[in-house]
Amino acid sequence: MSTPLRAVPDTNVLIAAAIKPTGPCGELLIAAIAARWQPVVSPLLLSELEEVLRRPKFSAMIHQSTLQGFVAGIAAISEIAVDPPPAATRSRDEKDDYLLELAIVANVDVLISGDRDLTDLESPGVLVQTPRTFLESIGET
């Protein structure tokens, strides 16, 4: 059996999985639980995930009492990488640069994101795929 692809999931992918488990991002999470791919996250990514899911606009979509369990579950199935050092600006949204740097420093196969600031980059230093494209690459569609 071959080694599963290692990938950094953008926070937006994990948030989408939390609020719509039956969508493509939810399918990604199910595939990760089944060890079809290896999520790679960092403490900063997990912290951002928790912070965003605590925002009032998500309180109707994910019950706040399950939020910590969701984040802990992501951590449990993931390889935890060290937070990368501050990165040079590579994307239109400088807040996304740490994801690129994390993917590069952790030497993953793919950065999974639905953010066009990342998917539209030319020569980002790592392969960036949308959730649907990544699902296709691991044979999940």
N, C-alpha and C positions, 0 to 999 in steps of 0.2 A: 504494500500500500504506500502511495506517495505521501509526502509531507504536505499538509494543507497550507494553502496560501496564508501568509501573515499580512494583515491589513489594519491600518488605522481608520476607524470609523469617525467621521466628522460628528460633532455633537448634534448637528441637525438630523443626522441619520438615526441616532439613538433616541432623540426626542420624538421623531416620527414613529419609531417602533413602539415607544411607550404610549403614544396617544392613539395609534391605529395599528394594533398588532396584526391585523389581517392584510395590511398593505405590503408593498415590496420591502420596506425597512423592517417590518415585523418578520417577514420571511427570512431576511438576512439574519436576524437575531436567532430565529429557530435553527437556521443552518449552522450558526456559531455554536449553539448549545449541542447540536449533533456532531460537533467537531469537523464540519465540512470546511471551515476556515478558522483561523486563529485571530481574534481581535487583539490589537495592541493599543493600550491606552496609557496615559500618564496620570499622576495625581492632579495636575492642572486640568486635564480634560475631564476627569471625574468630578472635580470641584465645579467646573463650569456647567457640567450636566446638571448637577444638583441645584446650583444657583438658578439656572434658567427654568428648571421644572418647578421651582418654588414661586415663580412669578404668578401674579393673580390670573393672568390670562390662561394659564394651564390648570388652575385649580378645578375647573369643571371637567377637564379631560383626563386627569390622573389624580386620584385621591391622594391627598398629601400624606396620609398614613402609610401608603404603599411606596412613596417616593424613595425613602432610604433603602427599602428592600430592593427596589429596582436598581438603584445605583450600586448597592452591594452585590447584586446578582451580576451586573455587568463586570464589576471588578473580579468576581469569582471565576468567570469564564475567560477572562482576559489575561494576557501577558502584560505585566505592569512594567513599563519602561521609565527610565529617569526623565524628568522634565528636561527638555532641550534648553540650551542657552538662548538668550535673545537672538532673533534671526534678522537678517537683512530683509528689507521689504522686497517681496516677490510678487504679491498679489495686489489687486485693487483695494482690498480690505485688509489693512495691516493686522487686524485681529486674527486673520486666518493664517498668517505667516508661521505661527507656532505649530500649526498642524503640519504644514509642509516640512518644517524643521524636525518635528517629531518623527514623521515618516522617513525622512532621510537619515537621521541619527540612529533610529531603531532598525534601519535597513529592511523595511518591509517591502512587500511586493507591490502593494497598492494603497492609495489613499482613497477611501470611499466617501463621496460627497455629492450632495445635490445642489451645492452652491456654485452658481455660474462664475463667481469670482475665482473659484478653483478649477472647475471643469473646463473653462475657456483659456486657461493659461497655456502659453506655448513654452515648452522646455522648463517645466517646473522642478525638475530634478528627481521626480518620482512619478510613476504612472498614477493618474487620477481617473477614477471611473465613477459613474453614477451608480446608485444602488441596483437598478435594473441590469445595467451592463455587467456589474460584478456578479450578480446572481446568474446571469447567462454564462459567465466565465467559469463558474464552479458547477455548472450543470444543474442549477436549481430552477430553471424555468421550463 
